[in-house]
Amino acid sequence: MSENIKKPWGYFEVLDTQDGYLTKKLYLKPESKLSLQSHKFRSEHWIVVRGSATVTIDENKYILNLNESIYIPMGSKHRLENNSENELIIIEVQIGDKLDEDDIIRYDDIYGREVSE
């Protein structure tokens, strides 16, 4: 099992990494959200395994419940939110040529991290 990587919204752990894909488990604290962001080198798939998620992709918002999933195309502005009082757990599958934490462009962040515009 990998180490937990702490973030302002909770933490994640890397489950598997291979050439061309990476799998993470994200744990979002109640009433938390990731930054509005995009990636130049990867697309993502999110699967809800506990809780309920609000997902923004470009100008659209979606509600995902247990066992539901969504595809985030490369280059799309997106955000994951936990608007409940319970922990949200997501399995994230990244597919692309550059699969590291540096491939992130932030547009909005409630935790004060640097944004690109």
VOGU-3710 file (C-alpha; in Angstrom, 3 decimals, decimal comma):
1> msenikkpwg> 0,000/0,000/0,000  1,326/3,444/-0,849  1,640/6,386/1,495  -1,168/8,884/1,953  -0,471/12,219/0,255  -2,148/14,957/2,298  -4,032/17,768/0,554  -6,182/20,612/1,939  -9,325/18,729/0,833  -8,276/15,362/2,314
11> yfevldtqdg> -5,703/12,945/0,938  -4,993/10,442/-1,811  -3,005/7,270/-2,300  -1,590/5,862/-5,520  -2,934/2,337/-6,056  -1,106/1,446/-9,271  1,059/3,079/-11,891  2,019/1,622/-15,258  3,140/2,992/-18,602  0,293/5,213/-19,799
21> yltkklylkp> -2,008/5,036/-16,761  -2,121/5,734/-13,037  -4,800/4,802/-10,491  -5,496/6,760/-7,289  -7,934/6,574/-4,404  -9,104/10,063/-3,329  -10,567/10,746/0,124  -12,431/14,070/0,309  -13,355/15,530/3,672  -16,954/16,668/4,189
31> esklslqshk> -17,740/20,064/2,616  -14,458/20,146/0,641  -13,508/20,499/-3,014  -10,558/20,280/-5,348  -9,393/23,325/-7,271  -10,974/24,133/-10,625  -8,229/22,757/-12,854  -7,221/21,263/-16,183  -4,475/18,956/-17,445  -2,509/19,210/-20,699
41> frsehwivvr> -1,259/15,626/-20,837  -3,966/13,386/-19,381  -7,642/12,550/-19,211  -9,293/11,171/-16,079  -12,100/8,814/-15,088  -13,721/9,219/-11,657  -15,761/6,461/-9,992  -17,702/7,064/-6,762  -17,162/4,220/-4,295  -18,500/6,028/-1,192
51> gsatvtiden> -20,675/9,108/-0,860  -22,020/11,542/-3,415  -19,977/13,896/-5,614  -20,656/17,119/-7,453  -18,534/17,273/-10,599  -17,975/20,325/-12,787  -16,681/19,791/-16,338  -16,317/23,034/-18,270  -19,755/24,739/-17,944  -21,670/21,594/-16,860
61> kyilnlnesi> -22,401/20,234/-13,355  -23,207/16,617/-12,548  -24,219/14,763/-9,378  -22,643/11,310/-9,042  -23,752/8,737/-6,495  -22,380/5,365/-5,433  -21,182/3,231/-8,373  -21,519/6,067/-10,907  -18,631/7,369/-13,001  -17,657/10,222/-15,284
71> yipmgskhrl> -14,998/10,887/-17,929  -12,979/14,128/-17,859  -11,403/14,832/-21,275  -7,844/16,134/-21,497  -7,816/19,947/-21,353  -11,271/20,297/-19,762  -11,691/22,590/-16,764  -12,994/20,373/-13,981  -13,623/20,208/-10,248  -14,663/17,538/-7,752
81> ennsenelii> -16,731/18,553/-4,705  -18,017/16,816/-1,606  -21,041/18,829/-0,478  -22,124/16,284/2,133  -21,336/15,797/5,819  -19,725/12,407/5,077  -16,421/11,395/3,512  -16,374/10,990/-0,282  -14,158/8,293/-1,796  -13,323/8,320/-5,504
91> ievqigdkld> -11,259/5,963/-7,640  -9,412/8,064/-10,224  -7,868/6,563/-13,352  -5,511/8,882/-15,249  -4,588/8,059/-18,846  -1,938/9,974/-20,757  1,692/10,672/-21,527  2,587/12,709/-18,429  1,116/11,394/-15,195  2,478/13,547/-12,395
101> eddiiryddi> 1,279/16,266/-10,037  3,000/18,984/-12,128  0,454/18,596/-14,961  -2,086/20,926/-13,368  -3,361/24,355/-14,318  -5,427/25,876/-11,490  -8,137/28,445/-12,247  -9,754/28,708/-8,793  -8,756/27,360/-5,384  -10,498/27,942/-2,043
111> ygrevse> -7,356/26,972/-0,097  -5,163/29,810/-1,385  -2,958/27,745/-3,681  -1,560/29,630/-6,685  -3,874/29,905/-9,684  -2,907/30,434/-13,322  -5,378/33,193/-14,225
//
